[in-house]
Amino acid sequence: FRRSGDINYFGTCNQLMEEVKKYNDEHKGESCIVIHSMFESEKDGEKTGVTRINIGVYGNNLYECKTVLNTFAKPLKEKPKA
């Protein structure tokens, strides 16, 4: 099965790659995350902490593929107003 999406990951490229490597190591032979492309966004030359990714999850279980994909598509938490 395959699920893919074009989503925002709320973290750096390095954090994303660490998560993907850990997942792929733990689920070898069952499912696999593939990052097709990624771009760490910037505003005024400063990193925003948001990485735009095109991600695919491939595996033996469609439900698991959807679940894994959704874990990377967490909504942005709003900062409390002062």
PyMOL commands that set and color helices and strands:
alter all, ss='L'
color gray80, all
select helices_A, chain A and resi 13-26+62-71
alter helices_A, ss='H'
color red, helices_A
select strands_A, chain A and resi 2-9+31-43+46-59
alter strands_A, ss='S'
color yellow, strands_A
deselect
rebuild
show_as cartoon
